Amino acid sequence: MVFPFSSIKNFTIDLNEEHELTRTMIRDFAEKILSNYVKQGELMRDIPQELKIKAKELGLYGIDVKPEYGGQGGDYLSAIIVAEELSRIWPSFATFFLINWMFNRAINEYGNEEQKKKYITQVATGEKVAAFAVTEPAAGSDVAGIQTTAKKENGYYILNGRKLFITNGDIADYYIIAARTIPPQREARWKGISLFIVEKDWGVKPVSRLETIGLKASHTTELALDNVKVPAENLLGEENMGFKYAVETFDYARTIVAAQALGIAQRAFEIMSNYSLQRTAFDTKLANFQNIQLKIADSLADLEASRLLTYWAGTLYQRNMKNEYIIVASLAKFFVTEAAERIVLRAMIEHGGYGVTTDIELERMLRDLQILKTYEGTNDIQRISAARQFYNRFMGVKV
Ligand SMILES: Cc1cc2nc3c(=O)[nH]c(=O)nc-3n(C[C@H](O)[C@H](O)[C@H](O)COP(=O)(O)OP(=O)(O)OC[C@H]3O[C@@H](n4cnc5c(N)ncnc54)[C@H](O)[C@@H]3O)c2cc1C
């Protein structure tokens, strides 16, 4: 036993030739096409429609979705690789991919056949854009604290409330929205939340778009839900099970966020190592200075540890090892986002004066990472969750 895991066999990673092909395909797309839109997109705070269409033609939105629902097949590790490769070039665009993936995953997991055929198909083929709306002005980490209500009346649920920080909120056609179907129970606050698949035309109103430090081209939005009428058949899964569904979806999105940070780490390391061979000072390459070598070695250790942790989390998920996955996904989220930040900061120092200018990629990376450290559960919440899950699942003690 390799405490807390049961065997050293748990430490293998299930990547294969198909994953390598996926990586090659997405890297090619990212370098040849995606890269042309980054500067303009960040400046305009938008992902150009032309790019979305090119990604649609590639089948990007259908990765990790079954062919019967318009998808390209593949698996969770494929989605991880896609997020990594897209983020290596443009994290804002990877976030657009991530949210569509979350929507599809939740419906695939908890929805009925009709919902899958109608909604997943359209999002996986890139016809429609999706959002996943749980957070509210007074409840983010505390998902059980949401106050939006869903009252059942004559075959409909009537939704009222506010949602905040919703990615794609103002551009989505379809939303998964969390709302209370019964008031919070004193003994269990999480009880009584349900998820709904909601179409924009039913009255979802984007009221403002937030300016964020990073992921500038990603739309972060506040939504107003004023008597939004949702047909009862658009309840996702069972009534009052929404807390479990939402938290599980965040659990699975967490490793995709780690993969986003891994892509940034990879790119920052490439920039750093190339610069150490290009730049000379005192008649020699930077690479010959020991302090630069220390930064290269520390960054390589951070990068490879991040890669192993991220792919390992993906492998545990695919092996259905939930007890292990739940912990490793949290470790990956906080470790990789912070390791990527360390690499970017070292690269900035290595670049001297150029390192603090705003027209190089490193500056954007540092800003984007602040959001990766925050969304899908803040890094502190990940630490707390990993520790609690460890005590609970491996020591049999509730803390
Ligand atoms: C750019 C962006 C995009 C987002 N996209 C989406 C989206 O598409 N859909 C969606 O539903 N949400 C989205 N979010 C919301 C995001 O998941 C939340 O912001 C995040 O979970 C933190 O919640 P909060 O902002 O309410 O912070 P709070 O929960 O108020 O936390 C504030 C601070 O307190 C700490 N804290 C909170 N509770 C505890 C505790 N119990 N123990 C110790 N420390 C604690 C936190 O770590 C944090 O540092 C997005 C956020 C951002 C910034």
The ligand as a MOL file (V3000), in Angstrom:
LIG
                    3D

  0  0  0     0  0            999 V3000
M  V30 BEGIN CTAB
M  V30 COUNTS 53 58 0 0 0
M  V30 BEGIN ATOM
M  V30 1 C -14.0420 34.8670 -14.4890 0
M  V30 2 C -14.9700 33.9960 -13.6970 0
M  V30 3 C -15.8150 33.1170 -14.3440 0
M  V30 4 C -16.7210 32.3370 -13.6350 0
M  V30 5 N -17.6090 31.5210 -14.3060 0
M  V30 6 C -18.5920 30.8970 -13.6210 0
M  V30 7 C -19.6260 30.1640 -14.3030 0
M  V30 8 O -19.6180 30.0570 -15.5370 0
M  V30 9 N -20.6260 29.6270 -13.5720 0
M  V30 10 C -20.6860 29.7400 -12.2290 0
M  V30 11 O -21.6320 29.2330 -11.6400 0
M  V30 12 N -19.7150 30.4020 -11.5340 0
M  V30 13 C -18.6910 30.9890 -12.2000 0
M  V30 14 N -17.6970 31.6940 -11.5150 0
M  V30 15 C -17.8000 31.8150 -10.0700 0
M  V30 16 C -16.6580 31.1530 -9.3080 0
M  V30 17 O -16.7880 29.7650 -9.3220 0
M  V30 18 C -16.6750 31.7430 -7.8940 0
M  V30 19 O -16.2600 33.1040 -8.0140 0
M  V30 20 C -15.7570 31.0170 -6.9480 0
M  V30 21 O -16.2350 29.7310 -6.6790 0
M  V30 22 C -15.6120 31.7690 -5.6070 0
M  V30 23 O -16.8700 32.1570 -5.1130 0
M  V30 24 P -17.1110 33.6560 -4.6100 0
M  V30 25 O -16.6580 34.5580 -5.7000 0
M  V30 26 O -18.5170 33.7910 -4.1680 0
M  V30 27 O -16.1390 33.8350 -3.4120 0
M  V30 28 P -16.4800 33.4850 -1.8740 0
M  V30 29 O -17.1150 32.1530 -1.8090 0
M  V30 30 O -17.1610 34.6300 -1.2610 0
M  V30 31 O -15.0210 33.3710 -1.2670 0
M  V30 32 C -14.2650 34.5330 -0.8640 0
M  V30 33 C -12.9710 34.0620 -0.2330 0
M  V30 34 O -13.2650 33.3070 0.9450 0
M  V30 35 C -12.7130 32.0060 0.8610 0
M  V30 36 N -13.6730 31.0530 1.4220 0
M  V30 37 C -14.9890 30.9410 1.1230 0
M  V30 38 N -15.5610 29.9600 1.8320 0
M  V30 39 C -14.5840 29.4370 2.6130 0
M  V30 40 C -14.5350 28.3450 3.5690 0
M  V30 41 N -15.6060 27.6160 3.8460 0
M  V30 42 N -13.3540 28.0920 4.1670 0
M  V30 43 C -12.2520 28.8230 3.8590 0
M  V30 44 N -12.2210 29.8310 2.9690 0
M  V30 45 C -13.3790 30.1290 2.3480 0
M  V30 46 C -12.4670 31.7520 -0.6330 0
M  V30 47 O -11.4070 30.8330 -0.8670 0
M  V30 48 C -12.1440 33.1530 -1.1350 0
M  V30 49 O -10.7930 33.4220 -0.9740 0
M  V30 50 C -16.7600 32.4320 -12.2170 0
M  V30 51 C -15.8650 33.3030 -11.5650 0
M  V30 52 C -14.9850 34.0680 -12.2870 0
M  V30 53 C -14.0740 35.0010 -11.5460 0
M  V30 END ATOM
M  V30 BEGIN BOND
M  V30 1 1 1 2
M  V30 2 1 2 3
M  V30 3 2 2 52
M  V30 4 2 3 4
M  V30 5 1 4 5
M  V30 6 1 4 50
M  V30 7 2 5 6
M  V30 8 1 6 7
M  V30 9 1 6 13
M  V30 10 2 7 8
M  V30 11 1 7 9
M  V30 12 1 9 10
M  V30 13 2 10 11
M  V30 14 1 10 12
M  V30 15 2 12 13
M  V30 16 1 13 14
M  V30 17 1 14 15
M  V30 18 1 14 50
M  V30 19 1 15 16
M  V30 20 1 16 17
M  V30 21 1 16 18
M  V30 22 1 18 19
M  V30 23 1 18 20
M  V30 24 1 20 21
M  V30 25 1 20 22
M  V30 26 1 22 23
M  V30 27 1 23 24
M  V30 28 2 24 25
M  V30 29 1 24 26
M  V30 30 1 24 27
M  V30 31 1 27 28
M  V30 32 2 28 29
M  V30 33 1 28 30
M  V30 34 1 28 31
M  V30 35 1 31 32
M  V30 36 1 32 33
M  V30 37 1 33 34
M  V30 38 1 33 48
M  V30 39 1 34 35
M  V30 40 1 35 36
M  V30 41 1 35 46
M  V30 42 1 36 37
M  V30 43 1 36 45
M  V30 44 2 37 38
M  V30 45 1 38 39
M  V30 46 1 39 40
M  V30 47 2 39 45
M  V30 48 1 40 41
M  V30 49 2 40 42
M  V30 50 1 42 43
M  V30 51 2 43 44
M  V30 52 1 44 45
M  V30 53 1 46 47
M  V30 54 1 46 48
M  V30 55 1 48 49
M  V30 56 2 50 51
M  V30 57 1 51 52
M  V30 58 1 52 53
M  V30 END BOND
M  V30 END CTAB
M  END
